[in-house]
Amino acid sequence: MSRKKWMRFSALILGASLVLSACGGGSSNANNAANAPTSGGNTAPSQQEDKQPVSFTIGYATGDPATKKAIADTIQRFTEKNSHITIKDYSETSSASYLDWLKTKDAVGEFPDLVEMRDTEVFADAGKIVELPSDLIELFNDPPKVEGKVWNAPMQVNSPQGIIYSKKAYEAAGVTELPTTYDEFLEIQEKLKASGISPLVVGGKDIFHMGFWVNKFLVDQVYADDPDWNSKRTAQEVSFTDANVVQAMTDYKELFQNYVDKGWLSTGDNQTASFLVTEKAAQLFSGTWMFTQIAEADPNFEFGFYAIPDREGKLNVIGLPSPAGWSISTEASKDAGKQEAIKEFIRFFFEPENYSLYLASINAIPSTKEAVTYESSEQMQVVLELMADPNVNKSLAINNWWGENQIPPQFRNWYYKLLQELVVTDGDVLDYMKQADTEYDNQVKVNAM
């Protein structure tokens, strides 16, 4: 579908999300959750006993502790109210990428019955997942389609990433105003560095974390101007050696070499919050899911959030919808009892009183037609304003595009690792981008076989 249509969709989804209420800072909670009835929650014990026992497996990404806990808590609440349904959680912390983890599960015959799907096109083409049932599709506002079909129950709307900063560190460094251009952002980094604190913490031990900064520069200098760049790269009409990509990766390299904490390659994503609250670093570039983690690490820690402008002062952020969310496996769909149990769980997940708890845990924007409310923090209000502002350009990360703009599924992690090496070895950006072109073309050929 066209980018303009997705922009209209973003505006529609904001109509529901902007019902979130401000609470002037602090961590989010779900005290204002709607009092809708819970699926299975009012079923009398005798009715529960009459139902045939059924079980299904579930799998989801566990890289972010807050999201992992939010999903695990939902599973627990569901099984407590639906005693005839057993859910076996396959999810586990792994050093492998989520895509590789799913492929490994599939190889050993453990592909989850209900799976958080991020690489939808890959698994749809492989026949591993089925279309989302129509009675579930109606829960959402025009969910993204792949090959004209809806495969996912979107767990939330993609929301902007940005700088999470210590207000104390900014004050100590004499930073009194937020940047209006990227060059002003770099001036802030110099002030922080001069004050004796590491300006930025990066969880480079986890490869997915690398994507936050990499995509910041790609969105600014590539996708903001050409959202169809990926399809052109596949057709060899553009190159990683083009001036805009080289500049983006030069900015990335210089930022890491000059302002990122030196231990970034051995720092895990789950350690980044502690770096902020213990004053080992002044800033973290990440997403809304970190707000609650930081507040829980130190309830008295004062922090702010903003999107980094580009050199011209424009704001370009992650914010378009993409086909991702809960998907039902093809094998599970062949078992009527199992599929109905999965559908019950999905309905339960998105009911306002449950969904609001999930959203509040990770400060996410709802994807459902039905309005969902929770108390939002000062930082989350900035995110909502960015999403609602028509002057803020919304885009996607390199691996979140689909259709003709889908990249080879293994390329993302390969590219992120290449860029880690670029920084560590102080490599030549143009030479490394030539390697990227070669690898990209090779993976396109392999996927076409």
C-alpha positions in Angstrom: 0.0 0.0 0.0 1.1 3.6 -0.6 3.0 5.6 2.0 0.4 8.3 1.9 -2.3 5.8 2.8 -0.2 4.6 5.7 0.1 8.2 6.8 -3.6 8.5 6.9 -3.8 5.3 8.8 -1.4 6.7 11.4 -3.6 9.7 11.8 -6.6 7.4 12.4 -4.9 5.4 15.0 -3.9 8.5 16.8 -7.5 9.3 17.3 -7.7 6.4 19.7 -4.3 6.7 21.2 -4.6 10.3 22.2 -7.1 9.4 24.8 -4.1 8.6 27.0 -4.0 11.1 29.9 -1.0 12.9 31.2 0.1 12.5 34.8 3.1 14.8 34.9 6.0 12.3 35.0 6.6 9.1 36.8 6.0 5.6 35.6 2.9 4.6 33.7 0.1 2.5 35.2 -3.3 1.2 34.3 -5.4 2.7 37.1 -7.7 4.1 34.5 -8.2 0.9 32.6 -11.7 0.4 31.2 -13.9 -2.1 33.2 -14.8 -4.3 30.3 -15.7 -7.9 31.0 -12.8 -10.4 30.6 -13.1 -13.3 28.2 -13.8 -16.4 30.3 -13.5 -14.4 33.5 -17.2 -14.7 34.5 -17.5 -18.3 33.5 -18.9 -20.3 36.5 -16.6 -23.2 37.8 -19.1 -25.8 36.6 -18.9 -24.3 33.0 -15.1 -24.4 33.1 -15.2 -28.0 34.2 -17.5 -28.9 31.3 -15.0 -27.6 28.7 -12.6 -30.0 27.1 -9.0 -29.5 28.2 -6.9 -27.9 25.4 -3.3 -26.7 25.2 -1.2 -24.6 22.8 2.3 -23.3 22.7 3.3 -19.7 22.4 6.5 -17.9 21.4 7.5 -14.2 21.5 10.6 -12.0 21.5 12.2 -11.7 24.9 15.0 -9.1 24.3 13.2 -6.4 26.2 12.5 -7.4 29.9 9.5 -5.1 30.2 7.7 -6.6 27.2 8.6 -10.1 28.2 7.1 -9.6 31.7 4.0 -7.9 30.3 3.2 -10.8 28.0 4.0 -13.4 30.7 1.7 -11.6 33.1 -1.1 -11.7 30.5 -0.6 -15.4 30.0 -0.9 -16.0 33.7 -4.1 -14.0 34.1 -5.6 -15.8 31.1 -4.8 -19.3 32.4 -6.1 -18.4 35.8 -9.5 -17.5 34.4 -9.5 -20.3 31.8 -8.4 -23.4 33.7 -9.2 -25.8 30.9 -6.6 -24.1 28.7 -2.9 -24.8 29.2 -0.3 -22.5 27.5 3.3 -23.8 27.1 5.6 -20.8 26.8 8.5 -21.6 24.5 10.0 -18.2 24.8 13.5 -18.0 26.2 16.4 -15.5 26.4 18.7 -16.2 23.5 21.8 -14.5 22.1 20.5 -15.4 18.6 18.2 -13.0 16.7 14.5 -13.6 17.1 14.3 -14.6 13.4 17.0 -17.2 13.9 15.4 -18.4 17.1 12.1 -19.0 15.3 13.9 -20.9 12.5 15.6 -23.1 15.1 12.3 -23.8 16.8 10.9 -24.8 13.4 13.8 -27.0 12.6 13.3 -29.0 15.8 9.6 -29.3 15.4 8.7 -26.7 18.0 7.3 -23.8 15.9 4.9 -22.1 18.3 1.1 -22.5 17.8 0.7 -18.8 18.6 3.7 -16.7 17.6 4.7 -13.1 17.8 5.5 -12.5 14.1 7.9 -9.8 12.9 9.1 -11.3 9.6 5.6 -12.0 8.4 6.3 -12.3 4.7 9.1 -14.8 5.3 6.9 -17.2 7.3 3.7 -16.5 5.2 5.6 -17.5 2.1 7.0 -20.6 3.8 3.4 -21.6 4.7 4.1 -21.5 8.4 1.3 -19.1 9.4 -2.3 -18.6 8.3 -4.4 -15.5 7.7 -5.9 -13.9 10.8 -9.5 -15.0 11.2 -12.0 -12.4 10.1 -13.6 -12.2 13.6 -10.3 -11.1 15.0 -9.4 -8.7 12.1 -12.5 -6.6 13.1 -10.8 -5.7 16.4 -8.3 -3.4 14.6 -8.2 -0.3 12.4 -7.2 -1.4 8.9 -4.3 -3.6 9.9 -1.4 -3.8 7.4 -1.6 -6.5 4.7 1.0 -8.7 3.1 0.0 -10.0 -0.4 -3.5 -8.6 0.2 -4.0 -10.6 3.4 -3.9 -9.8 7.1 -1.7 -12.2 9.0 -1.2 -10.5 12.3 -3.1 -9.2 15.3 -0.9 -6.0 15.8 0.2 -5.8 19.4 0.8 -2.1 19.3 1.5 0.7 16.8 5.1 1.4 16.0 6.2 4.5 18.0 9.1 6.9 17.8 12.5 6.2 19.3 14.6 9.1 20.7 16.9 10.4 23.3 16.2 9.5 26.9 18.3 11.8 29.0 19.2 12.5 32.6 17.9 16.0 33.5 20.6 16.1 36.2 23.4 15.4 33.8 22.1 18.0 31.4 22.0 20.6 34.1 25.4 19.7 35.3 26.8 20.1 31.8 25.1 23.4 31.3 22.6 22.2 28.7 19.6 24.5 29.0 17.8 23.9 25.7 17.0 20.9 23.6 18.6 20.7 20.2 16.8 22.0 17.1 19.4 20.6 14.6 21.7 17.6 14.6 24.7 19.9 14.9 23.2 21.3 18.1 22.8 17.7 19.3 26.5 17.1 18.8 27.3 20.3 20.7 25.3 18.8 23.7 27.5 15.7 23.4 30.6 17.8 23.7 29.3 19.6 26.8 28.4 16.2 28.4 31.8 14.8 27.6 33.5 17.8 29.0 31.5 17.4 32.3 33.1 14.0 32.8 30.2 11.7 32.1 29.9 9.3 29.2 27.4 11.0 26.9 25.7 7.9 25.5 25.2 4.3 26.6 24.6 1.6 23.9 23.6 -2.0 24.5 25.7 -3.3 21.7 26.0 -6.8 23.2 22.5 -7.4 21.8 22.5 -7.1 18.1 18.9 -5.7 17.9 20.0 -2.7 19.9 22.4 -1.6 17.2 19.4 -1.0 15.0 18.2 2.0 17.0 21.1 4.3 16.0 21.7 2.7 12.6 18.1 3.3 11.6 18.1 6.8 13.1 20.7 7.8 10.4 19.1 5.7 7.7 15.7 7.2 8.3 17.1 10.8 8.3 19.2 10.5 5.2 17.6 7.7 3.1 14.0 6.7 3.9 12.7 10.2 4.7 13.4 11.1 1.1 12.8 7.7 -0.5 10.7 5.1 1.3 11.1 2.8 -1.6 14.9 2.7 -1.3 15.0 -1.0 -0.4 13.2 -2.1 -3.6 15.6 0.1 -5.6 18.5 -1.5 -3.8 17.2 -5.0 -4.7 16.9 -3.9 -8.3 20.4 -2.5 -8.1 19.2 1.0 -9.0 20.8 2.5 -5.8 23.8 1.5 -3.7 25.1 1.5 -0.2 28.0 3.4 -1.6 25.7 6.3 -2.7 26.5 9.6 -1.0 23.5 9.7 1.3 24.1 6.2 2.8 27.8 6.8 3.2 27.0 10.1 5.0 24.5 8.3 7.2 27.0 5.6 8.2 29.8 8.2 8.6 27.6 10.0 11.1 27.0 6.7 12.9 30.7 5.9 13.0 31.7 9.3 14.3 29.0 9.3 17.0 30.1 5.9 18.3 33.8 6.7 18.3 33.4 10.1 20.0 30.5 9.9 22.3 29.4 6.4 23.1 30.5 4.7 26.3 33.6 2.6 25.5 32.2 -0.6 26.8 29.2 -0.5 24.4 30.1 -3.8 22.7 29.9 -5.8 26.0 26.9 -3.9 27.4 23.5 -5.6 27.2 20.3 -3.8 26.4 19.0 -4.8 29.9 21.9 -2.9 31.5 21.3 0.4 29.8 18.7 1.7 32.4 21.2 1.2 35.2 23.8 3.2 33.3 21.4 6.1 33.4 20.2 6.0 37.0 23.7 5.3 38.4 25.1 8.3 36.4 27.5 6.2 34.3 26.0 7.7 31.2 23.8 10.7 30.5 21.7 9.5 27.6 20.2 6.4 25.9 18.7 6.3 22.4 15.8 3.8 22.6 12.0 3.4 22.7 9.1 3.9 24.9 9.4 0.5 26.5 12.4 1.9 28.5 10.4 4.5 30.4 8.9 2.1 32.9 12.2 0.2 33.3 14.0 3.4 34.1 11.3 4.5 36.5 11.4 1.2 38.3 15.2 1.2 38.5 15.0 4.5 40.4 11.6 6.1 41.0 13.3 9.4 41.8 15.4 9.6 38.7 14.3 12.5 36.5 14.5 12.0 32.8 13.2 13.5 29.6 12.7 12.4 26.1 13.0 14.0 22.6 13.4 13.1 19.0 16.8 14.1 17.5 16.4 16.5 14.6 18.3 16.1 11.3 20.8 18.7 10.1 18.1 20.8 8.6 16.0 20.7 11.8 13.4 18.2 10.5 12.1 15.4 12.7 12.0 12.0 11.1 10.9 9.1 13.3 9.9 5.4 13.3 6.1 5.6 13.3 4.5 3.9 10.3 2.6 0.6 10.9 4.1 -2.6 9.8 2.8 -6.2 9.5 3.7 -7.6 12.9 1.9 -9.1 15.9 0.3 -12.3 17.0 0.0 -14.9 14.3 -1.5 -18.4 14.3 0.6 -21.3 12.9 -0.7 -23.4 10.1 -0.4 -26.5 12.1 -2.4 -25.0 15.0 -5.1 -23.9 12.6 -5.8 -27.6 11.6 -7.0 -28.3 15.2 -10.3 -26.7 15.8 -10.1 -26.8 19.5 -6.6 -25.5 19.6 -7.5 -22.6 17.2 -10.5 -21.6 19.3 -8.4 -21.5 22.5 -5.8 -19.3 20.7 -8.6 -17.0 19.5 -9.9 -16.8 23.1 -6.4 -15.7 24.2 -6.1 -13.1 21.5 -9.5 -11.6 22.4 -8.4 -11.7 26.1 -5.1 -9.9 25.3 -6.9 -7.1 23.5 -9.8 -6.5 25.9 -9.3 -3.0 27.4 -8.7 -4.0 31.0 -6.0 -6.5 30.0 -4.6 -4.6 27.0 -4.2 -1.4 29.1 -2.0 -3.3 31.5 0.2 -4.5 28.6 0.3 -1.0 27.0 1.1 0.7 30.3 4.0 -1.7 31.0 5.8 -0.7 27.8 4.3 2.7 27.2 2.8 1.6 23.8 0.2 3.1 21.5 -2.9 0.9 21.1 -3.8 -0.8 17.8 -7.4 -1.6 18.5 -10.6 0.1 17.3 -11.9 0.2 20.9 -10.4 3.1 22.9 -7.9 2.0 25.6 -6.8 4.3 28.3 -3.9 4.4 30.8 -2.1 7.1 32.7 0.8 8.3 30.5 4.0 9.8 31.7 5.6 13.1 30.7 7.9 11.3 28.4 5.0 9.4 26.7 3.2 12.6 26.1 6.1 13.8 23.9 5.8 10.5 21.9 2.1 11.1 21.4 2.7 14.7 20.2 5.3 13.4 17.7 2.9 10.9 16.4 0.1 13.5 16.1 2.3 16.1 14.4 1.8 16.1 10.6 5.1 17.9 10.2 7.0 15.0 11.8 8.0 12.5 9.0 7.0 8.9 9.9 9.1 6.0 8.6 10.2 2.4 9.3 13.5 0.7 10.1 15.4 -1.1 7.3 13.9 -4.5 8.1 10.3 -3.5 8.8 9.4 -2.7 5.2 7.6 -5.4 3.3 6.4 -6.3 -0.2 8.8 -5.0 -2.8 10.7 -3.1 -0.1 11.4 -6.2 2.0 15.1 -6.8 2.4 16.6 -10.3 2.5 15.7 -11.6 6.0 19.2 -12.4 7.1 20.7 -9.1 5.9 19.7 -6.9 8.9 21.8 -8.7 11.5 24.7 -9.2 9.1 24.7 -5.4 8.4 24.5 -4.5 12.0 27.5 -6.7 12.8 29.4 -5.2 9.8 28.8 -1.7 11.3 30.0 -2.9 14.7 33.2 -4.0 13.0 33.4 -0.6 11.1 33.6 1.2 14.5 35.9 -1.2 16.3 38.4 -1.3 13.4 38.1 2.3 12.4 37.4 1.1 8.9 36.8 3.1 5.8 33.1 3.7 5.4 33.1 3.5 1.6 34.9 0.1 1.7 32.5 -1.3 4.2 29.5 -0.1 2.1 31.0 -2.0 -0.9 30.9 -5.1 1.3 27.3 -4.4 2.1 26.4 -4.2 -1.6 28.1 -7.5 -2.3 26.4 -9.3 0.6 23.0 -7.8 -0.2 23.1 -8.9 -3.8 24.3 -12.4 -2.8 21.5 -12.8 -0.3 18.9 -11.7 -2.9 20.2 -14.4 -5.3 20.1 -17.1 -2.6 16.5 -16.1 -1.6 15.5 -16.3 -5.3 16.6 -19.9 -5.6 
